[in-house]
Amino acid sequence: MDPILHTPKFVRRQSAFLFTSILAASALFIPTAAALSKRLSVHCKNLAKGVMFNRKRSPEIVLAFMVNIPWMAPGKHWSDDETCSYMAMALTIAVDISLNKLIVPSPSDALSGIHVGRPPSDCISARKALDLDGFQDVDPDSTFGRRLLRRRERIWLALFTLDRG
C-alpha cells in the first residue's frame, strides 16, 4: 500500500472492509488485544460476505481480500479453508474493474510506450480507470491522479504474486 495515499481517512472512505481488515491484522500483533482481534476478524468475515452478496467492486476491496489471506487459519477440511474463495473473489473483482489492463498513458514515466504493439483490448485509458474507481473529478495527469493509477498497477502485481505464491 502507498503510505501517502492509503491514509486512515482515505482507506476508511474507500472501504470499511479494508479498514477493518487492516485493524484486525494489526491487532494480531498486540499481545493484550486477543479479544479485539477476534471480534475484528469476525466483523471482517461479515463484511466479506456483504461485499460478495452486494457485488461491491473497488481496488480497495481487492486489497482487503488480499490483506486477509495471510492471517487465515487452515480449516480442518479443504472446504473449511476460505483462502481459495477470498483469492477467487479478489481475482474476479480485479478483472471486473480492469486491474489487469495496461493504463494508457502510463502513470509511470519509466513505462511510457509499454502499450505499443498491444491490442487495444489489453489497455484501458487513464480517464476510464479513474472513472471506474469513482474518481471522476481527478485529473489523470495530476500528482494525485497518477498516484491513484499507480495503485491500480501495484494491486494487480501484488495479486498476481499472491496468486502464484
Phi, psi and omega per residue, in radians:
M1 nan 2.557 3.117
D2 -1.412 1.969 -3.079
P3 -1.135 -0.403 3.113
I4 -1.361 -0.677 -3.119
L5 -1.459 -0.831 -3.040
H6 -1.490 1.122 3.037
T7 -1.378 2.835 3.099
P8 -0.960 -0.702 -3.132
K9 -1.109 -0.806 -3.126
F10 -1.127 -0.827 -3.101
V11 -1.105 -0.763 -3.134
R12 -1.096 -0.677 3.130
R13 -1.213 -0.648 -3.070
Q14 -1.395 -0.676 -3.062
S15 -2.812 1.996 3.047
A16 -1.124 -0.548 3.132
F17 -1.115 -0.800 3.117
L18 -1.173 -0.751 -3.126
F19 -1.037 -0.820 3.142
T20 -1.188 -0.625 3.109
S21 -1.106 -0.715 3.110
I22 -1.157 -0.749 3.112
L23 -1.086 -0.747 -3.133
A24 -1.132 -0.750 3.126
A25 -1.152 -0.684 3.127
S26 -1.150 -0.685 -3.121
A27 -1.125 -0.398 3.096
L28 -1.068 -0.470 -3.063
F29 -1.684 0.107 3.087
I30 -1.844 1.915 -3.048
P31 -0.966 -0.582 -3.091
T32 -1.591 0.104 -3.058
A33 -1.943 0.549 -3.109
A34 -1.057 -0.771 -3.132
A35 -1.146 -0.727 3.107
L36 -1.107 -0.754 3.122
S37 -1.042 -0.749 3.130
K38 -1.093 -0.803 -3.141
R39 -1.122 -0.728 3.124
L40 -1.148 -0.667 3.114
S41 -1.124 -0.734 3.089
V42 -1.108 -0.734 3.117
H43 -1.106 -0.668 3.081
C44 -1.036 -0.758 3.129
K45 -1.088 -0.707 3.102
N46 -1.143 -0.716 3.094
L47 -1.137 -0.679 3.107
A48 -1.080 -0.745 3.101
K49 -1.094 -0.704 3.105
G50 -1.118 -0.704 3.111
V51 -1.090 -0.780 -3.140
M52 -1.152 -0.781 -3.097
F53 -1.153 -0.733 -3.089
N54 -1.580 0.031 3.101
R55 0.954 0.809 3.088
K56 -1.261 2.528 -3.076
R57 -2.442 2.175 3.002
S58 -2.975 2.768 3.084
P59 -1.049 -0.595 3.140
E60 -1.200 -0.526 3.068
I61 -1.204 -0.682 3.050
V62 -1.038 -0.793 3.094
L63 -1.041 -0.704 -3.123
A64 -1.071 -0.795 3.098
F65 -1.073 -0.707 -3.138
M66 -1.166 -0.676 -3.134
V67 -1.123 -0.599 -3.095
N68 -1.317 -0.515 -3.006
I69 -1.016 -0.835 -3.095
P70 -1.114 -0.348 -3.054
W71 -1.744 0.079 -3.131
M72 -1.396 2.321 3.068
A73 -1.405 2.452 3.120
P74 -1.155 2.526 3.116
G75 -1.383 2.918 3.115
K76 -1.255 -0.463 3.123
H77 -2.240 2.699 -3.080
W78 -1.018 -0.524 -3.125
S79 -1.361 -0.193 3.086
D80 -1.476 -0.276 -3.075
D81 -1.466 2.099 -3.097
E82 -1.529 -0.012 -3.099
T83 -0.986 -0.810 -3.108
C84 -1.122 -0.700 -3.127
S85 -1.230 -0.630 3.097
Y86 -1.164 -0.737 3.129
M87 -1.131 -0.738 3.122
A88 -1.099 -0.733 3.119
M89 -1.136 -0.733 3.124
A90 -1.069 -0.792 3.141
L91 -1.148 -0.731 -3.133
T92 -1.094 -0.833 3.141
I93 -1.127 -0.731 -3.128
A94 -1.027 -0.768 3.138
V95 -1.237 -0.674 3.121
D96 -1.040 -0.642 -3.119
I97 -1.741 0.264 3.006
S98 1.108 0.629 3.062
L99 -1.180 -0.385 -3.108
N100 -1.396 -0.084 -3.089
K101 -1.648 2.618 3.078
L102 -1.304 2.367 -3.139
I103 -1.524 2.259 -3.106
V104 -2.106 2.187 -0.168
P105 -1.253 2.662 -3.086
S106 -1.126 2.394 3.100
P107 -1.291 -0.202 3.128
S108 -1.804 2.191 -3.124
D109 -1.040 -0.623 -3.112
A110 -1.165 -0.364 -3.094
L111 -1.835 0.157 -3.138
S112 -1.091 2.344 -3.132
G113 1.531 0.030 -3.121
I114 -1.175 -0.417 -3.108
H115 -1.422 -0.162 -3.114
V116 -1.085 2.259 3.136
G117 1.534 -0.071 3.118
R118 -1.598 2.566 3.080
P119 -1.142 2.555 3.139
P120 -0.994 -0.464 3.136
S121 -1.199 -0.283 3.101
D122 -1.581 0.023 -3.057
C123 -2.142 2.748 3.048
I124 -2.420 2.451 3.136
S125 -1.265 2.625 3.139
A126 -1.033 -0.703 3.134
R127 -1.082 -0.790 -3.129
K128 -1.130 -0.697 3.137
A129 -1.082 -0.787 3.114
L130 -1.154 -0.655 3.099
D131 -1.097 -0.735 3.123
L132 -1.077 -0.568 -3.104
D133 -1.520 -0.021 3.111
G134 1.520 0.356 3.134
F135 -1.987 1.019 -3.101
Q136 -1.130 -0.498 -3.068
D137 -1.584 0.071 -3.118
V138 -1.723 2.297 3.110
D139 -1.352 2.219 -3.127
P140 -1.077 -0.391 -3.128
D141 -1.574 -0.115 3.126
S142 -1.321 2.856 3.115
T143 -1.050 -0.776 3.125
F144 -1.124 -0.746 3.121
G145 -1.080 -0.764 3.127
R146 -1.136 -0.652 3.114
R147 -1.142 -0.731 3.101
L148 -1.102 -0.687 3.139
L149 -1.225 -0.676 3.106
R150 -1.150 -0.544 3.100
R151 -1.103 -0.640 3.087
R152 -1.073 -0.786 -3.139
E153 -1.095 -0.770 -3.131
R154 -1.110 -0.715 -3.134
I155 -1.098 -0.750 -3.141
W156 -1.109 -0.763 3.138
L157 -1.134 -0.713 3.114
A158 -1.157 -0.685 3.117
L159 -1.144 -0.756 3.100
F160 -1.030 -0.796 -3.132
T161 -1.142 -0.763 3.118
L162 -1.085 -0.737 3.132
D163 -1.100 -0.716 -3.131
R164 -1.288 -0.449 -3.126
G165 -1.285 nan nan
